[in-house]
Amino acid sequence: MKKIFFHYVSYIAVIYLLSLAIPTVSVYNSFSLLFVGVVLLLVNLLLKPLLLLVTLPLNILTLGLFNFVVNAWTIMIADHFVSGIAMGGFLNSLLAAFLISLLKQLLDDKK
């Protein structure tokens, strides 16, 4: 339960910080920000394993770097379902995926 809450908070924090730093990433209200965290959790729990299985050959060829593309796709899917968030395209989603991975890695090392 604690791990799921940690993922939820990291999604929200990175998207909020990106909305402050990048003008093309927009968060229109706080409810949308909280809702996109829930949608990202659901997409990562339900769709991400299937996406990783389908893209396994590309993931092997790129030595795991294609995971960032899959993570960006999950962020773009969540962006599609939440109307109060605008990520501004694939590159912003890719940057968000990289920052989420970095934040999780940094905080997992602190345990």
A tleap script that builds the chain and sets N, CA, C and O, in Angstrom:
source leaprc.protein.ff14SB
mol = sequence {
  NMET LYS LYS ILE PHE PHE HIE TYR VAL SER
  TYR ILE ALA VAL ILE TYR LEU LEU SER LEU
  ALA ILE PRO THR VAL SER VAL TYR ASN SER
  PHE SER LEU LEU PHE VAL GLY VAL VAL LEU
  LEU LEU VAL ASN LEU LEU LEU LYS PRO LEU
  LEU LEU LEU VAL THR LEU PRO LEU ASN ILE
  LEU THR LEU GLY LEU PHE ASN PHE VAL VAL
  ASN ALA TRP THR ILE MET ILE ALA ASP HIE
  PHE VAL SER GLY ILE ALA MET GLY GLY PHE
  LEU ASN SER LEU LEU ALA ALA PHE LEU ILE
  SER LEU LEU LYS GLN LEU LEU ASP ASP LYS
  CLYS
}
set mol.1.N position { 0.824 -1.187 0.000 }
set mol.1.CA position { 0.000 0.000 0.000 }
set mol.1.C position { 0.872 1.257 0.000 }
set mol.1.O position { 0.569 2.248 -0.664 }
set mol.2.N position { 1.959 1.183 0.763 }
set mol.2.CA position { 2.866 2.315 0.834 }
set mol.2.C position { 3.553 2.557 -0.510 }
set mol.2.O position { 3.793 3.702 -0.893 }
set mol.3.N position { 3.865 1.481 -1.219 }
set mol.3.CA position { 4.517 1.589 -2.517 }
set mol.3.C position { 3.587 2.224 -3.552 }
set mol.3.O position { 4.023 3.041 -4.364 }
set mol.4.N position { 2.323 1.855 -3.522 }
set mol.4.CA position { 1.350 2.440 -4.455 }
set mol.4.C position { 1.185 3.922 -4.167 }
set mol.4.O position { 1.122 4.726 -5.098 }
set mol.5.N position { 1.113 4.299 -2.894 }
set mol.5.CA position { 1.002 5.706 -2.536 }
set mol.5.C position { 2.243 6.480 -2.968 }
set mol.5.O position { 2.143 7.627 -3.404 }
set mol.6.N position { 3.407 5.857 -2.848 }
set mol.6.CA position { 4.648 6.492 -3.281 }
set mol.6.C position { 4.635 6.753 -4.787 }
set mol.6.O position { 5.041 7.825 -5.237 }
set mol.7.N position { 4.171 5.777 -5.559 }
set mol.7.CA position { 4.064 5.960 -7.011 }
set mol.7.C position { 3.087 7.092 -7.331 }
set mol.7.O position { 3.365 7.934 -8.185 }
set mol.8.N position { 1.957 7.108 -6.650 }
set mol.8.CA position { 0.944 8.137 -6.868 }
set mol.8.C position { 1.514 9.532 -6.606 }
set mol.8.O position { 1.322 10.445 -7.409 }
set mol.9.N position { 2.199 9.692 -5.505 }
set mol.9.CA position { 2.773 10.999 -5.152 }
set mol.9.C position { 3.868 11.391 -6.143 }
set mol.9.O position { 3.987 12.565 -6.495 }
set mol.10.N position { 4.663 10.434 -6.594 }
set mol.10.CA position { 5.726 10.772 -7.547 }
set mol.10.C position { 5.138 11.208 -8.888 }
set mol.10.O position { 5.664 12.129 -9.514 }
set mol.11.N position { 4.061 10.569 -9.341 }
set mol.11.CA position { 3.412 10.988 -10.584 }
set mol.11.C position { 2.900 12.418 -10.467 }
set mol.11.O position { 3.118 13.243 -11.355 }
set mol.12.N position { 2.231 12.695 -9.380 }
set mol.12.CA position { 1.659 14.027 -9.186 }
set mol.12.C position { 2.760 15.077 -9.081 }
set mol.12.O position { 2.659 16.145 -9.686 }
set mol.13.N position { 3.805 14.782 -8.320 }
set mol.13.CA position { 4.878 15.755 -8.121 }
set mol.13.C position { 5.590 16.085 -9.426 }
set mol.13.O position { 5.852 17.255 -9.707 }
set mol.14.N position { 5.906 15.074 -10.226 }
set mol.14.CA position { 6.633 15.325 -11.472 }
set mol.14.C position { 5.773 16.093 -12.461 }
set mol.14.O position { 6.269 17.009 -13.117 }
set mol.15.N position { 4.506 15.748 -12.585 }
set mol.15.CA position { 3.646 16.467 -13.530 }
set mol.15.C position { 3.445 17.909 -13.076 }
set mol.15.O position { 3.423 18.819 -13.904 }
set mol.16.N position { 3.300 18.125 -11.778 }
set mol.16.CA position { 3.155 19.494 -11.284 }
set mol.16.C position { 4.431 20.310 -11.521 }
set mol.16.O position { 4.359 21.460 -11.955 }
set mol.17.N position { 5.588 19.725 -11.240 }
set mol.17.CA position { 6.847 20.445 -11.457 }
set mol.17.C position { 7.090 20.721 -12.937 }
set mol.17.O position { 7.615 21.774 -13.297 }
set mol.18.N position { 6.709 19.780 -13.790 }
set mol.18.CA position { 6.836 20.021 -15.230 }
set mol.18.C position { 5.908 21.139 -15.689 }
set mol.18.O position { 6.264 21.919 -16.572 }
set mol.19.N position { 4.718 21.221 -15.093 }
set mol.19.CA position { 3.804 22.301 -15.479 }
set mol.19.C position { 4.341 23.663 -15.071 }
set mol.19.O position { 4.018 24.673 -15.696 }
set mol.20.N position { 5.160 23.693 -14.027 }
set mol.20.CA position { 5.784 24.960 -13.627 }
set mol.20.C position { 6.981 25.305 -14.505 }
set mol.20.O position { 7.248 26.480 -14.758 }
set mol.21.N position { 7.706 24.285 -14.972 }
set mol.21.CA position { 8.952 24.527 -15.698 }
set mol.21.C position { 8.776 24.636 -17.208 }
set mol.21.O position { 9.516 25.376 -17.856 }
set mol.22.N position { 7.824 23.922 -17.776 }
set mol.22.CA position { 7.661 23.884 -19.228 }
set mol.22.C position { 6.319 24.515 -19.584 }
set mol.22.O position { 5.282 24.079 -19.085 }
set mol.23.N position { 6.325 25.524 -20.431 }
set mol.23.CA position { 5.061 26.215 -20.739 }
set mol.23.C position { 4.045 25.371 -21.510 }
set mol.23.O position { 2.851 25.667 -21.454 }
set mol.24.N position { 4.476 24.334 -22.225 }
set mol.24.CA position { 3.518 23.531 -22.984 }
set mol.24.C position { 2.821 22.467 -22.140 }
set mol.24.O position { 1.848 21.863 -22.592 }
set mol.25.N position { 3.302 22.233 -20.926 }
set mol.25.CA position { 2.627 21.311 -20.006 }
set mol.25.C position { 1.702 22.142 -19.137 }
set mol.25.O position { 2.146 23.044 -18.426 }
set mol.26.N position { 0.403 21.833 -19.198 }
set mol.26.CA position { -0.585 22.633 -18.467 }
set mol.26.C position { -1.402 21.765 -17.527 }
set mol.26.O position { -1.842 20.673 -17.887 }
set mol.27.N position { -1.597 22.269 -16.322 }
set mol.27.CA position { -2.505 21.665 -15.356 }
set mol.27.C position { -3.548 22.726 -15.050 }
set mol.27.O position { -3.227 23.785 -14.512 }
set mol.28.N position { -4.806 22.437 -15.397 }
set mol.28.CA position { -5.841 23.449 -15.295 }
set mol.28.C position { -6.444 23.565 -13.907 }
set mol.28.O position { -6.878 24.652 -13.525 }
set mol.29.N position { -6.487 22.482 -13.136 }
set mol.29.CA position { -6.963 22.567 -11.756 }
set mol.29.C position { -6.366 21.419 -10.940 }
set mol.29.O position { -5.816 20.466 -11.491 }
set mol.30.N position { -6.486 21.529 -9.636 }
set mol.30.CA position { -5.844 20.543 -8.766 }
set mol.30.C position { -6.562 19.196 -8.809 }
set mol.30.O position { -5.926 18.160 -8.615 }
set mol.31.N position { -7.864 19.187 -9.058 }
set mol.31.CA position { -8.573 17.923 -9.172 }
set mol.31.C position { -8.049 17.110 -10.352 }
set mol.31.O position { -7.903 15.891 -10.261 }
set mol.32.N position { -7.771 17.788 -11.452 }
set mol.32.CA position { -7.231 17.094 -12.624 }
set mol.32.C position { -5.866 16.499 -12.315 }
set mol.32.O position { -5.545 15.402 -12.772 }
set mol.33.N position { -5.070 17.213 -11.547 }
set mol.33.CA position { -3.752 16.715 -11.166 }
set mol.33.C position { -3.876 15.458 -10.308 }
set mol.33.O position { -3.145 14.490 -10.514 }
set mol.34.N position { -4.795 15.471 -9.350 }
set mol.34.CA position { -5.001 14.296 -8.510 }
set mol.34.C position { -5.588 13.135 -9.312 }
set mol.34.O position { -5.242 11.975 -9.087 }
set mol.35.N position { -6.480 13.459 -10.251 }
set mol.35.CA position { -7.113 12.419 -11.057 }
set mol.35.C position { -6.135 11.794 -12.040 }
set mol.35.O position { -6.213 10.594 -12.301 }
set mol.36.N position { -5.218 12.576 -12.590 }
set mol.36.CA position { -4.241 12.016 -13.519 }
set mol.36.C position { -3.305 11.050 -12.789 }
set mol.36.O position { -2.813 10.097 -13.394 }
set mol.37.N position { -3.056 11.279 -11.520 }
set mol.37.CA position { -2.259 10.334 -10.744 }
set mol.37.C position { -2.959 8.985 -10.617 }
set mol.37.O position { -2.317 7.941 -10.729 }
set mol.38.N position { -4.270 9.001 -10.385 }
set mol.38.CA position { -5.039 7.763 -10.288 }
set mol.38.C position { -5.074 7.050 -11.644 }
set mol.38.O position { -4.907 5.832 -11.719 }
set mol.39.N position { -5.293 7.823 -12.712 }
set mol.39.CA position { -5.339 7.229 -14.051 }
set mol.39.C position { -3.981 6.642 -14.421 }
set mol.39.O position { -3.918 5.564 -15.012 }
set mol.40.N position { -2.898 7.335 -14.084 }
set mol.40.CA position { -1.564 6.795 -14.352 }
set mol.40.C position { -1.308 5.499 -13.581 }
set mol.40.O position { -0.699 4.570 -14.112 }
set mol.41.N position { -1.768 5.437 -12.343 }
set mol.41.CA position { -1.637 4.200 -11.580 }
set mol.41.C position { -2.368 3.059 -12.275 }
set mol.41.O position { -1.825 1.963 -12.416 }
set mol.42.N position { -3.592 3.315 -12.705 }
set mol.42.CA position { -4.380 2.267 -13.360 }
set mol.42.C position { -3.771 1.848 -14.693 }
set mol.42.O position { -3.715 0.659 -15.008 }
set mol.43.N position { -3.317 2.822 -15.474 }
set mol.43.CA position { -2.703 2.505 -16.766 }
set mol.43.C position { -1.425 1.704 -16.557 }
set mol.43.O position { -1.161 0.754 -17.294 }
set mol.44.N position { -0.627 2.081 -15.557 }
set mol.44.CA position { 0.611 1.355 -15.292 }
set mol.44.C position { 0.358 -0.048 -14.741 }
set mol.44.O position { 1.151 -0.960 -14.979 }
set mol.45.N position { -0.729 -0.223 -14.017 }
set mol.45.CA position { -1.038 -1.547 -13.491 }
set mol.45.C position { -1.668 -2.456 -14.539 }
set mol.45.O position { -1.425 -3.663 -14.531 }
set mol.46.N position { -2.472 -1.900 -15.439 }
set mol.46.CA position { -3.227 -2.722 -16.372 }
set mol.46.C position { -2.604 -2.810 -17.763 }
set mol.46.O position { -2.493 -3.904 -18.315 }
set mol.47.N position { -2.197 -1.684 -18.337 }
set mol.47.CA position { -1.725 -1.671 -19.719 }
set mol.47.C position { -0.212 -1.802 -19.880 }
set mol.47.O position { 0.261 -2.356 -20.872 }
set mol.48.N position { 0.531 -1.305 -18.930 }
set mol.48.CA position { 1.983 -1.294 -19.085 }
set mol.48.C position { 2.592 -2.693 -19.227 }
set mol.48.O position { 3.489 -2.868 -20.052 }
set mol.49.N position { 2.147 -3.698 -18.459 }
set mol.49.CA position { 2.720 -5.034 -18.686 }
set mol.49.C position { 2.459 -5.553 -20.107 }
set mol.49.O position { 3.324 -6.200 -20.697 }
set mol.50.N position { 1.291 -5.276 -20.646 }
set mol.50.CA position { 0.991 -5.693 -22.016 }
set mol.50.C position { 1.862 -4.948 -23.021 }
set mol.50.O position { 2.368 -5.546 -23.971 }
set mol.51.N position { 2.038 -3.650 -22.816 }
set mol.51.CA position { 2.901 -2.869 -23.707 }
set mol.51.C position { 4.352 -3.344 -23.641 }
set mol.51.O position { 5.035 -3.409 -24.663 }
set mol.52.N position { 4.816 -3.674 -22.447 }
set mol.52.CA position { 6.182 -4.175 -22.310 }
set mol.52.C position { 6.356 -5.533 -22.980 }
set mol.52.O position { 7.414 -5.819 -23.541 }
set mol.53.N position { 5.334 -6.361 -22.924 }
set mol.53.CA position { 5.410 -7.659 -23.580 }
set mol.53.C position { 5.442 -7.512 -25.104 }
set mol.53.O position { 6.198 -8.208 -25.782 }
set mol.54.N position { 4.630 -6.616 -25.630 }
set mol.54.CA position { 4.585 -6.405 -27.077 }
set mol.54.C position { 5.895 -5.799 -27.586 }
set mol.54.O position { 6.354 -6.138 -28.677 }
set mol.55.N position { 6.483 -4.921 -26.810 }
set mol.55.CA position { 7.703 -4.237 -27.242 }
set mol.55.C position { 8.970 -4.905 -26.719 }
set mol.55.O position { 10.036 -4.288 -26.718 }
set mol.56.N position { 8.870 -6.144 -26.279 }
set mol.56.CA position { 10.029 -6.841 -25.721 }
set mol.56.C position { 11.213 -6.930 -26.687 }
set mol.56.O position { 12.345 -6.718 -26.254 }
set mol.57.N position { 11.010 -7.231 -27.967 }
set mol.57.CA position { 12.180 -7.268 -28.862 }
set mol.57.C position { 12.908 -5.922 -28.974 }
set mol.57.O position { 14.138 -5.879 -28.986 }
set mol.58.N position { 12.147 -4.829 -29.054 }
set mol.58.CA position { 12.783 -3.508 -29.095 }
set mol.58.C position { 13.484 -3.182 -27.783 }
set mol.58.O position { 14.535 -2.541 -27.763 }
set mol.59.N position { 12.888 -3.630 -26.705 }
set mol.59.CA position { 13.484 -3.387 -25.395 }
set mol.59.C position { 14.801 -4.146 -25.250 }
set mol.59.O position { 15.753 -3.636 -24.660 }
set mol.60.N position { 14.853 -5.351 -25.782 }
set mol.60.CA position { 16.096 -6.124 -25.726 }
set mol.60.C position { 17.162 -5.479 -26.614 }
set mol.60.O position { 18.325 -5.375 -26.224 }
set mol.61.N position { 16.756 -5.047 -27.811 }
set mol.61.CA position { 17.720 -4.426 -28.728 }
set mol.61.C position { 18.308 -3.127 -28.176 }
set mol.61.O position { 19.476 -2.820 -28.415 }
set mol.62.N position { 17.507 -2.373 -27.444 }
set mol.62.CA position { 17.981 -1.092 -26.922 }
set mol.62.C position { 18.497 -1.198 -25.486 }
set mol.62.O position { 18.763 -0.189 -24.834 }
set mol.63.N position { 18.633 -2.438 -25.006 }
set mol.63.CA position { 19.149 -2.696 -23.648 }
set mol.63.C position { 18.316 -2.006 -22.567 }
set mol.63.O position { 18.863 -1.501 -21.588 }
set mol.64.N position { 17.002 -1.985 -22.745 }
set mol.64.CA position { 16.096 -1.453 -21.741 }
set mol.64.C position { 15.741 0.006 -21.891 }
set mol.64.O position { 14.883 0.500 -21.159 }
set mol.65.N position { 16.367 0.715 -22.809 }
set mol.65.CA position { 16.067 2.142 -22.962 }
set mol.65.C position { 14.682 2.388 -23.566 }
set mol.65.O position { 14.129 3.480 -23.429 }
set mol.66.N position { 14.123 1.378 -24.231 }
set mol.66.CA position { 12.790 1.545 -24.795 }
set mol.66.C position { 11.723 1.615 -23.702 }
set mol.66.O position { 10.581 1.983 -23.979 }
set mol.67.N position { 12.084 1.267 -22.462 }
set mol.67.CA position { 11.156 1.417 -21.339 }
set mol.67.C position { 10.710 2.863 -21.179 }
set mol.67.O position { 9.569 3.118 -20.795 }
set mol.68.N position { 11.595 3.811 -21.468 }
set mol.68.CA position { 11.218 5.219 -21.367 }
set mol.68.C position { 10.134 5.564 -22.378 }
set mol.68.O position { 9.243 6.361 -22.085 }
set mol.69.N position { 10.204 4.977 -23.548 }
set mol.69.CA position { 9.172 5.219 -24.569 }
set mol.69.C position { 7.840 4.622 -24.119 }
set mol.69.O position { 6.791 5.244 -24.291 }
set mol.70.N position { 7.879 3.431 -23.551 }
set mol.70.CA position { 6.647 2.807 -23.043 }
set mol.70.C position { 6.074 3.644 -21.906 }
set mol.70.O position { 4.860 3.830 -21.832 }
set mol.71.N position { 6.922 4.148 -21.027 }
set mol.71.CA position { 6.452 5.012 -19.943 }
set mol.71.C position { 5.853 6.305 -20.494 }
set mol.71.O position { 4.855 6.799 -19.969 }
set mol.72.N position { 6.453 6.849 -21.541 }
set mol.72.CA position { 5.893 8.053 -22.166 }
set mol.72.C position { 4.537 7.755 -22.782 }
set mol.72.O position { 3.633 8.588 -22.729 }
set mol.73.N position { 4.390 6.563 -23.372 }
set mol.73.CA position { 3.087 6.186 -23.928 }
set mol.73.C position { 2.030 6.102 -22.831 }
set mol.73.O position { 0.892 6.524 -23.036 }
set mol.74.N position { 2.395 5.560 -21.665 }
set mol.74.CA position { 1.418 5.469 -20.580 }
set mol.74.C position { 1.014 6.856 -20.096 }
set mol.74.O position { -0.144 7.076 -19.741 }
set mol.75.N position { 1.949 7.783 -20.079 }
set mol.75.CA position { 1.624 9.157 -19.686 }
set mol.75.C position { 0.719 9.807 -20.732 }
set mol.75.O position { -0.204 10.544 -20.384 }
set mol.76.N position { 0.980 9.537 -22.000 }
set mol.76.CA position { 0.130 10.086 -23.058 }
set mol.76.C position { -1.273 9.482 -23.017 }
set mol.76.O position { -2.248 10.176 -23.305 }
set mol.77.N position { -1.389 8.203 -22.664 }
set mol.77.CA position { -2.709 7.582 -22.520 }
set mol.77.C position { -3.466 8.227 -21.369 }
set mol.77.O position { -4.651 8.534 -21.502 }
set mol.78.N position { -2.800 8.435 -20.246 }
set mol.78.CA position { -3.444 9.095 -19.107 }
set mol.78.C position { -3.825 10.526 -19.458 }
set mol.78.O position { -4.882 11.001 -19.041 }
set mol.79.N position { -2.991 11.215 -20.211 }
set mol.79.CA position { -3.289 12.577 -20.660 }
set mol.79.C position { -4.534 12.599 -21.537 }
set mol.79.O position { -5.318 13.547 -21.488 }
set mol.80.N position { -4.711 11.567 -22.328 }
set mol.80.CA position { -5.878 11.481 -23.209 }
set mol.80.C position { -7.178 11.344 -22.404 }
set mol.80.O position { -8.208 11.898 -22.789 }
set mol.81.N position { -7.129 10.611 -21.292 }
set mol.81.CA position { -8.334 10.364 -20.516 }
set mol.81.C position { -8.672 11.470 -19.525 }
set mol.81.O position { -9.817 11.551 -19.081 }
set mol.82.N position { -7.738 12.305 -19.171 }
set mol.82.CA position { -7.982 13.389 -18.208 }
set mol.82.C position { -8.017 14.699 -18.977 }
set mol.82.O position { -7.043 15.072 -19.630 }
set mol.83.N position { -9.143 15.395 -18.896 }
set mol.83.CA position { -9.312 16.600 -19.712 }
set mol.83.C position { -8.626 17.833 -19.124 }
set mol.83.O position { -8.415 18.799 -19.857 }
set mol.84.N position { -8.276 17.848 -17.863 }
set mol.84.CA position { -7.688 19.029 -17.250 }
set mol.84.C position { -6.177 19.076 -17.298 }
set mol.84.O position { -5.566 19.939 -16.668 }
set mol.85.N position { -5.561 18.167 -18.033 }
set mol.85.CA position { -4.109 18.093 -18.160 }
set mol.85.C position { -3.757 18.121 -19.640 }
set mol.85.O position { -4.402 17.455 -20.451 }
set mol.86.N position { -2.737 18.891 -19.990 }
set mol.86.CA position { -2.228 18.891 -21.363 }
set mol.86.C position { -0.715 18.735 -21.294 }
set mol.86.O position { -0.011 19.640 -20.847 }
set mol.87.N position { -0.220 17.594 -21.735 }
set mol.87.CA position { 1.216 17.326 -21.667 }
set mol.87.C position { 1.988 17.993 -22.799 }
set mol.87.O position { 3.185 18.245 -22.656 }
set mol.88.N position { 1.347 18.277 -23.895 }
set mol.88.CA position { 2.020 19.006 -24.964 }
set mol.88.C position { 2.842 18.146 -25.901 }
set mol.88.O position { 3.727 18.663 -26.582 }
set mol.89.N position { 2.578 16.845 -25.959 }
set mol.89.CA position { 3.256 16.021 -26.947 }
set mol.89.C position { 4.135 14.940 -26.363 }
set mol.89.O position { 4.242 14.769 -25.148 }
set mol.90.N position { 4.766 14.209 -27.286 }
set mol.90.CA position { 5.553 13.040 -26.913 }
set mol.90.C position { 6.822 13.415 -26.149 }
set mol.90.O position { 7.177 12.744 -25.180 }
set mol.91.N position { 7.503 14.468 -26.569 }
set mol.91.CA position { 8.777 14.807 -25.904 }
set mol.91.C position { 8.571 15.220 -24.454 }
set mol.91.O position { 9.384 14.881 -23.594 }
set mol.92.N position { 7.495 15.946 -24.169 }
set mol.92.CA position { 7.212 16.301 -22.781 }
set mol.92.C position { 6.843 15.063 -21.963 }
set mol.92.O position { 7.209 14.956 -20.793 }
set mol.93.N position { 6.120 14.133 -22.582 }
set mol.93.CA position { 5.790 12.879 -21.895 }
set mol.93.C position { 7.047 12.054 -21.657 }
set mol.93.O position { 7.183 11.411 -20.616 }
set mol.94.N position { 7.959 12.070 -22.612 }
set mol.94.CA position { 9.224 11.349 -22.445 }
set mol.94.C position { 10.064 11.968 -21.323 }
set mol.94.O position { 10.685 11.252 -20.538 }
set mol.95.N position { 10.078 13.290 -21.257 }
set mol.95.CA position { 10.781 13.968 -20.169 }
set mol.95.C position { 10.142 13.632 -18.821 }
set mol.95.O position { 10.849 13.400 -17.841 }
set mol.96.N position { 8.812 13.606 -18.769 }
set mol.96.CA position { 8.116 13.240 -17.535 }
set mol.96.C position { 8.441 11.802 -17.136 }
set mol.96.O position { 8.647 11.518 -15.956 }
set mol.97.N position { 8.489 10.900 -18.105 }
set mol.97.CA position { 8.820 9.503 -17.816 }
set mol.97.C position { 10.238 9.394 -17.256 }
set mol.97.O position { 10.484 8.650 -16.307 }
set mol.98.N position { 11.160 10.137 -17.848 }
set mol.98.CA position { 12.541 10.117 -17.354 }
set mol.98.C position { 12.622 10.671 -15.932 }
set mol.98.O position { 13.308 10.097 -15.085 }
set mol.99.N position { 11.933 11.775 -15.663 }
set mol.99.CA position { 11.985 12.376 -14.330 }
set mol.99.C position { 11.297 11.510 -13.283 }
set mol.99.O position { 11.746 11.442 -12.139 }
set mol.100.N position { 10.203 10.844 -13.670 }
set mol.100.CA position { 9.539 9.937 -12.734 }
set mol.100.C position { 10.470 8.781 -12.388 }
set mol.100.O position { 10.574 8.398 -11.222 }
set mol.101.N position { 11.141 8.229 -13.379 }
set mol.101.CA position { 12.085 7.138 -13.126 }
set mol.101.C position { 13.241 7.602 -12.250 }
set mol.101.O position { 13.671 6.885 -11.347 }
set mol.102.N position { 13.738 8.796 -12.517 }
set mol.102.CA position { 14.833 9.349 -11.723 }
set mol.102.C position { 14.400 9.585 -10.282 }
set mol.102.O position { 15.134 9.252 -9.351 }
set mol.103.N position { 13.217 10.156 -10.091 }
set mol.103.CA position { 12.719 10.418 -8.738 }
set mol.103.C position { 12.513 9.114 -7.977 }
set mol.103.O position { 12.866 9.022 -6.802 }
set mol.104.N position { 11.945 8.109 -8.633 }
set mol.104.CA position { 11.755 6.820 -7.965 }
set mol.104.C position { 13.090 6.188 -7.589 }
set mol.104.O position { 13.231 5.627 -6.502 }
set mol.105.N position { 14.062 6.279 -8.482 }
set mol.105.CA position { 15.374 5.706 -8.209 }
set mol.105.C position { 16.055 6.418 -7.042 }
set mol.105.O position { 16.642 5.769 -6.176 }
set mol.106.N position { 15.981 7.736 -7.016 }
set mol.106.CA position { 16.605 8.494 -5.929 }
set mol.106.C position { 15.968 8.197 -4.579 }
set mol.106.O position { 16.662 8.039 -3.574 }
set mol.107.N position { 14.642 8.121 -4.564 }
set mol.107.CA position { 13.956 7.888 -3.302 }
set mol.107.C position { 14.029 6.433 -2.862 }
set mol.107.O position { 13.980 6.154 -1.664 }
set mol.108.N position { 14.147 5.496 -3.807 }
set mol.108.CA position { 14.320 4.093 -3.434 }
set mol.108.C position { 15.701 3.858 -2.814 }
set mol.108.O position { 15.850 2.987 -1.957 }
set mol.109.N position { 16.699 4.616 -3.233 }
set mol.109.CA position { 18.028 4.476 -2.659 }
set mol.109.C position { 18.096 5.010 -1.232 }
set mol.109.O position { 18.973 4.610 -0.466 }
set mol.110.N position { 17.193 5.900 -0.869 }
set mol.110.CA position { 17.198 6.484 0.483 }
set mol.110.C position { 16.636 5.542 1.515 }
set mol.110.O position { 16.823 5.774 2.709 }
set mol.111.N position { 15.944 4.472 1.104 }
set mol.111.CA position { 15.321 3.561 2.062 }
set mol.111.C position { 16.319 2.784 2.848 }
set mol.111.O position { 15.942 1.974 3.696 }
savepdb mol mol.pdb
quit
